[in-house]
């Protein structure tokens, strides 16, 4: 985030000239830094090990399986609950501490740190080129000089870190089926969705000219419950969403019509979430960064969700995962990792339920692992968590389950439940033509 890699950082405003680093500094990638820009060495205390290339698929794994836990034999180091939360307060996101304090039956199972994140070699190679070429444009709302890979592996401000998250590698195209749950007054309601994503930025062989201001294409079709079955959505997502707004269309089987949504960004509500989730909380944060001032606060050692294979395993009933107030803590894994801490403060003239956000971003994958959410009065009102695993097929490191807790009323939203569904298909054949409004009419 700056020219000298250290713990505490000064925030600087994004500009077109700040992103690039010189060749001598970029040469650190793959040496004292990981190929994506994390610190390769462990910490002084020995509680965070060195990064050695990420996890390898366990013996017996084959493509299409639910991903087995390579760390299933790890013994829990300790437990954090309401009785000892003050002892670990400095290591906890503020929202996570509040969740523990408000729900005496919720706790953290803390395990040895496993730096399992890995990407394909071509992503590492592209990241090395981006380090000396990528830069922010349009007041930070777009980038140039990058295609594939992390755009700012040695970033200098908070907005660059957020761009690293938005564009971190998630495969080229995916087809998967999973469920989301809206939990209101302790009672979950499930929606099953069949989803397809076609990523443009990280595709093999893509050039800057090929991007044409396009990040990804996304669509889903609801298959359960019966009253919503057939409801569909398609999204075309630009890189610079101020220059060109996100386009979204929704199909309703009740009137058999496809309608262009006026907005599916920022604080507009996600369809089928009962008002619990805004559009920009998908993948912990997505979309244009222009409504917030971004400040890089620090790099810290924090207890965060990591290697969440237990909650991902096949056959677990969803009601065993989704409890009345929180996810089942017996299925969650937390580890000590170094994370970048980034604050986002809403700019004057804009409105959003989250006037301030504090992001905790993994140094090894650039995935957001947790977010503290505050209202306009500075009161903590929410917590987001992303529970990630390594998807061996690609390889990539990404969430398997995401949660958004409303701390005031105790309601919460869960996305990514796939324990009783087919596993990711990374070889599905897709093209941008599959993400048109006409595709919704065809029911594809």
C-alpha positions in Angstrom: 0.0 0.0 0.0 3.0 2.2 0.0 6.6 2.3 -1.1 7.9 0.7 2.1 6.1 -2.4 3.3 5.2 -2.0 7.0 2.6 -2.3 9.6 1.0 1.1 10.0 0.1 3.0 6.9 -0.9 6.5 5.9 -3.9 6.8 3.7 -3.5 8.7 0.5 -6.0 9.8 -2.1 -6.3 7.7 -5.2 -4.9 9.3 -8.3 -3.8 8.2 -11.7 -0.1 8.3 -10.8 0.0 6.5 -7.5 -0.5 2.9 -8.4 2.7 1.9 -10.2 5.8 0.7 -8.4 9.3 0.5 -9.9 10.9 -2.7 -11.2 13.1 -3.1 -8.1 10.1 -3.1 -5.8 8.0 -5.3 -8.1 10.9 -7.8 -8.0 10.0 -8.5 -4.4 6.9 -10.5 -5.7 7.8 -14.2 -5.4 10.8 -13.3 -3.1 10.1 -11.8 0.3 6.5 -11.2 -0.9 4.2 -13.9 -2.2 3.4 -13.8 -5.9 0.2 -11.8 -5.0 1.9 -9.4 -2.6 1.4 -11.0 0.9 4.4 -11.2 3.2 6.0 -14.6 2.6 7.5 -15.0 6.0 5.6 -15.9 9.1 5.3 -13.7 12.2 7.9 -13.3 14.9 5.8 -15.3 17.4 5.5 -18.3 15.1 1.7 -18.3 15.3 1.5 -17.4 11.6 3.7 -19.6 9.4 5.4 -18.8 6.1 3.5 -19.1 2.9 4.8 -22.1 1.0 2.6 -22.2 -2.1 -0.8 -22.9 -0.8 -2.7 -26.2 -0.2 -2.6 -29.2 -2.5 -5.7 -31.4 -3.1 -5.9 -34.2 -0.6 -5.4 -37.8 -1.7 -8.6 -39.2 -3.2 -10.0 -35.9 -4.4 -11.4 -35.7 -7.9 -13.0 -32.8 -9.7 -16.7 -32.5 -8.9 -16.5 -33.6 -5.3 -17.3 -31.5 -2.4 -13.9 -30.3 -1.4 -12.5 -32.5 1.5 -10.9 -30.8 4.5 -7.1 -31.1 4.2 -6.8 -30.0 7.8 -9.4 -32.2 9.4 -6.9 -33.6 11.9 -6.0 -30.2 13.3 -6.8 -29.9 17.0 -8.5 -26.7 18.2 -6.1 -24.3 19.9 -8.6 -22.5 22.0 -12.1 -21.2 22.2 -13.3 -17.6 22.4 -16.7 -17.0 24.0 -18.5 -14.4 26.1 -16.5 -15.5 29.2 -13.1 -14.6 27.7 -13.8 -12.3 24.8 -12.1 -9.3 26.5 -8.9 -11.2 26.5 -9.0 -11.5 22.7 -10.6 -8.1 21.9 -7.6 -6.7 20.0 -7.7 -9.7 17.6 -11.4 -9.5 16.8 -13.3 -7.4 14.3 -15.6 -5.1 16.3 -18.7 -6.7 14.9 -17.5 -10.2 15.7 -16.9 -9.2 19.3 -20.4 -7.8 19.5 -21.9 -11.0 18.1 -20.2 -13.0 20.8 -21.3 -10.6 23.5 -25.0 -10.6 22.3 -25.3 -14.4 21.8 -23.9 -16.4 24.7 -24.3 -19.6 22.7 -22.0 -18.3 19.9 -18.2 -18.9 20.1 -15.1 -19.1 18.0 -13.2 -22.3 17.5 -9.6 -21.2 16.8 -7.3 -23.5 14.9 -3.7 -23.4 13.7 -3.1 -21.0 10.9 -2.9 -22.6 7.5 -1.9 -20.3 4.6 -3.7 -22.3 2.0 -4.5 -19.7 -0.7 -3.1 -20.3 -4.2 -3.8 -19.2 -7.7 -2.7 -20.5 -11.2 0.8 -19.5 -12.3 -0.6 -17.3 -15.1 -2.3 -15.2 -12.4 1.0 -14.8 -10.6 2.7 -13.8 -13.9 -0.1 -11.3 -14.7 0.2 -9.8 -11.2 3.9 -9.2 -11.7 3.2 -7.2 -14.9 0.4 -5.3 -13.2 2.7 -4.1 -10.4 4.6 -1.8 -12.8 1.7 -1.0 -15.2 -1.6 -0.7 -13.4 -3.1 2.6 -12.3 -6.3 4.0 -11.1 -8.3 6.3 -13.4 -11.5 8.3 -13.2 -10.9 9.2 -9.5 -10.4 5.6 -8.7 -13.6 4.3 -10.3 -11.7 2.4 -13.0 -8.2 0.9 -13.7 -5.9 0.7 -16.7 -2.7 -1.1 -17.4 -4.0 -4.4 -16.0 -5.8 -7.5 -17.3 -6.0 -10.6 -15.2 -4.2 -10.9 -11.9 -4.2 -8.6 -8.9 -3.9 -5.1 -10.2 -2.1 -3.6 -7.2 -0.1 -6.3 -5.4 2.0 -3.6 -3.6 -0.8 -1.1 -3.1 -0.6 2.4 -1.7 -4.1 3.2 -0.6 -7.4 1.8 0.5 -9.1 2.1 -2.9 -6.4 0.0 -4.5 -6.9 -2.7 -1.9 -10.6 -2.8 -2.6 -9.9 -3.1 -6.3 -7.7 -6.1 -5.5 -10.6 -7.7 -3.8 -13.1 -7.0 -6.5 -10.8 -8.4 -9.2 -9.2 -11.3 -7.3 -9.3 -14.6 -9.2 -12.5 -16.7 -9.0 -12.1 -18.8 -12.1 -13.1 -18.1 -15.7 -16.7 -19.4 -15.7 -18.7 -21.3 -13.2 -22.0 -23.1 -12.8 -23.2 -24.0 -9.4 -26.4 -24.5 -7.4 -26.8 -23.3 -3.8 -29.2 -21.8 -1.3 -29.6 -18.6 0.5 -31.4 -18.2 3.8 -33.3 -15.2 5.2 -33.5 -15.6 9.0 -36.1 -13.4 10.6 -37.2 -13.7 14.2 -35.2 -16.9 14.4 -36.9 -18.6 11.5 -35.1 -19.4 8.2 -36.6 -19.2 4.8 -34.6 -20.8 2.0 -34.3 -20.0 -1.7 -32.5 -22.4 -4.1 -30.8 -20.8 -7.1 -29.1 -22.1 -10.2 -26.3 -19.7 -11.0 -23.8 -19.0 -13.8 -20.9 -16.6 -13.9 -18.7 -15.6 -16.8 -15.6 -13.7 -15.7 -14.0 -11.4 -18.3 -11.1 -9.7 -16.4 -9.3 -12.9 -15.3 -9.7 -15.0 -18.4 -6.7 -16.8 -19.9 -5.3 -14.7 -22.8 -7.4 -11.6 -22.2 -5.9 -8.3 -23.1 -6.8 -4.8 -22.0 -8.4 -4.2 -25.3 -10.6 -7.3 -24.8 -12.0 -6.0 -21.6 -14.2 -3.3 -23.2 -15.0 -2.0 -19.7 -16.5 -5.4 -18.7 -15.8 -7.3 -15.5 -18.3 -10.2 -15.5 -21.7 -11.5 -16.5 -23.9 -13.2 -14.0 -27.3 -14.9 -13.9 -29.5 -17.1 -11.7 -32.8 -18.9 -11.8 -34.8 -19.7 -8.7 -35.7 -23.3 -8.5 -37.3 -23.4 -5.0 -39.6 -22.7 -3.3 -42.4 -23.3 -5.8 -43.9 -19.8 -5.4 -40.7 -18.2 -6.7 -39.5 -21.0 -9.1 -38.7 -19.6 -12.5 -37.8 -16.1 -11.2 -34.6 -15.1 -13.0 -32.0 -12.4 -13.0 -29.2 -11.5 -15.4 -26.5 -8.9 -14.8 -23.8 -7.3 -17.0 -21.2 -5.8 -14.8 -18.8 -3.1 -16.1 -15.4 -2.4 -14.6 -16.0 1.3 -14.3 -19.6 1.5 -13.0 -19.6 5.3 -13.0 -18.7 5.5 -16.7 -21.2 2.7 -17.6 -23.8 1.6 -15.0 -24.5 -2.0 -14.2 -27.3 -3.5 -16.3 -29.7 -5.9 -14.8 -32.9 -7.6 -16.0 -35.4 -9.7 -14.0 -37.9 -12.2 -15.3 -41.1 -12.9 -13.4 -43.0 -16.1 -14.3 -46.2 -14.7 -12.9 -46.5 -12.3 -15.9 -43.9 -13.8 -18.1 -42.2 -10.5 -18.6 -38.5 -9.4 -18.6 -38.1 -6.0 -17.0 -34.9 -3.9 -16.8 -34.2 -3.0 -13.2 -33.7 0.7 -12.6 -30.8 0.0 -10.3 -29.0 -3.0 -8.8 -26.1 -1.3 -7.2 -25.0 0.6 -4.0 -27.8 0.6 -1.5 -30.6 -0.8 -3.7 -31.9 -4.0 -2.1 -31.1 -7.4 -3.5 -34.2 -9.2 -4.8 -35.5 -12.1 -2.6 -33.6 -11.1 0.6 -36.6 -9.6 2.5 -34.7 -6.3 2.7 -31.8 -7.7 4.7 -29.1 -7.3 2.0 -28.1 -4.4 -0.2 -26.7 -5.0 -3.7 -23.2 -4.0 -2.8 -22.7 -6.6 0.0 -22.5 -9.5 -2.5 -19.0 -11.0 -2.3 -18.5 -8.7 0.8 -18.3 -5.7 -1.5 -18.8 -5.2 -5.2 -19.5 -2.4 -7.6 -18.3 1.2 -7.9 -16.2 2.6 -5.0 -17.1 6.3 -5.8 -19.6 6.9 -2.9 -17.0 6.3 -0.2 -13.7 7.8 0.9 -11.2 5.0 1.3 -8.5 5.0 4.0 -5.9 2.4 4.5 -5.6 2.0 8.3 -3.1 -0.8 9.1 -2.0 -4.4 8.6 -3.0 -6.4 11.6 -3.0 -9.9 13.0 -6.7 -10.8 13.4 -8.9 -13.8 14.1 -10.9 -14.3 10.9 -12.8 -17.1 9.2 -10.5 -19.3 7.2 -10.4 -22.9 5.7 -14.1 -23.3 6.4 -14.3 -26.9 5.0 -16.5 -28.2 7.9 -19.4 -26.0 7.0 -19.0 -26.9 3.3 -19.1 -30.7 3.6 -21.7 -32.6 1.7 -24.9 -33.8 3.3 -25.3 -31.5 6.3 -28.9 -30.4 6.7 -29.3 -26.7 6.3 -31.1 -26.3 9.6 -28.0 -27.8 11.3 -26.0 -24.9 9.8 -28.5 -22.1 10.1 -29.4 -21.5 13.7 -32.0 -19.0 15.0 -29.5 -16.1 15.6 -26.1 -17.2 14.0 -24.5 -19.9 12.0 -23.7 -23.1 14.0 -20.3 -22.2 15.6 -19.4 -25.9 15.8 -19.1 -25.9 12.0 -17.0 -22.7 11.7 -13.2 -22.4 11.8 -11.2 -19.3 12.7 -7.5 -18.7 12.4 -5.0 -15.9 13.1 -4.0 -14.2 9.8 -2.5 -10.9 8.7 -5.2 -8.7 7.1 -5.3 -5.3 5.6 -7.7 -3.0 7.5 -9.5 -0.5 5.2 -12.1 2.1 6.3 -14.7 3.4 4.0 -16.6 6.6 5.0 -19.7 7.7 3.0 -19.1 10.8 1.0 -21.3 13.9 1.7 -24.4 14.0 -0.5 -24.9 10.3 -0.6 -27.1 8.0 1.5 -26.6 4.4 2.5 -27.6 2.3 5.6 -23.8 1.9 6.1 -22.3 5.3 6.7 -19.0 3.6 7.6 -17.5 0.3 6.8 -14.3 -1.4 8.1 -13.0 -4.1 5.9 -10.6 -6.9 6.9 -8.8 -8.2 3.7 -6.7 -11.4 3.6 -3.1 -10.7 2.6 -2.7 -14.0 0.7 -5.8 -13.9 -1.5 -7.2 -10.3 -1.3 -10.6 -11.8 -0.2 -12.6 -9.7 2.2 -13.0 -11.9 5.3 -15.0 -9.6 7.6 -16.7 -6.2 7.6 -17.9 -4.0 10.5 -20.9 -1.9 9.5 -21.8 1.4 11.1 -24.8 3.7 10.7 -24.8 7.5 10.4 -24.5 8.0 14.1 -21.4 5.9 14.3 -23.2 3.0 15.9 -22.2 -0.6 15.1 -25.2 -2.2 13.4 -23.9 -5.1 11.4 -21.2 -7.7 10.6 -20.4 -9.4 7.4 -18.3 -12.6 7.3 -16.9 -14.6 4.4 -16.0 -18.2 5.2 -13.5 -19.3 2.6 -11.9 -22.5 1.3 -9.5 -23.4 -1.5 -11.2 -24.7 -4.6 -8.6 -27.2 -5.8 -10.0 -27.5 -9.3 -8.8 -24.1 -10.5 -7.1 -23.3 -8.0 -8.6 -20.4 -6.2 -9.5 -19.2 -2.7 -13.0 -17.9 -2.2 -16.0 -18.0 0.1 -18.2 -21.0 0.5 -20.7 -19.3 2.8 -21.3 -15.6 3.4 -23.3 -14.0 6.3 -24.7 -10.6 7.0 -25.7 -10.2 10.7 -28.1 -7.3 11.7 -26.9 -6.7 15.3 -29.9 -4.7 16.5 -32.8 -7.0 15.7 -30.8 -10.3 15.5 -32.0 -11.1 12.0 -29.4 -12.3 9.4 -28.8 -13.3 5.8 -26.8 -16.3 4.6 -25.7 -17.1 1.0 -23.8 -20.0 -0.4 -25.3 -23.1 1.2 -24.4 -25.9 -1.1 -24.1 -29.0 1.1 -26.8 -30.9 -0.7 -26.2 -29.6 -4.2 -23.9 -30.4 -7.1 -20.5 -29.0 -6.8 -19.0 -26.2 -8.9 -18.5 -26.8 -12.6 -15.5 -24.7 -13.7 -15.5 -26.2 -17.2 -19.1 -25.2 -18.2 -19.1 -23.6 -21.7 -20.5 -20.1 -21.5 -20.3 -16.9 -23.6 -21.6 -13.4 -23.1 -24.6 -14.3 -25.4 -25.8 -16.5 -22.5 -26.3 -13.4 -20.4 -28.8 -11.4 -22.5 -32.4 -10.6 -21.6 -33.4 -13.0 -24.3 -31.7 -15.8 -22.3 -34.1 -15.1 -19.4 -37.1 -15.5 -21.8 -35.7 -18.9 -23.0 -35.3 -20.0 -19.4 -31.6 -20.8 -19.9 
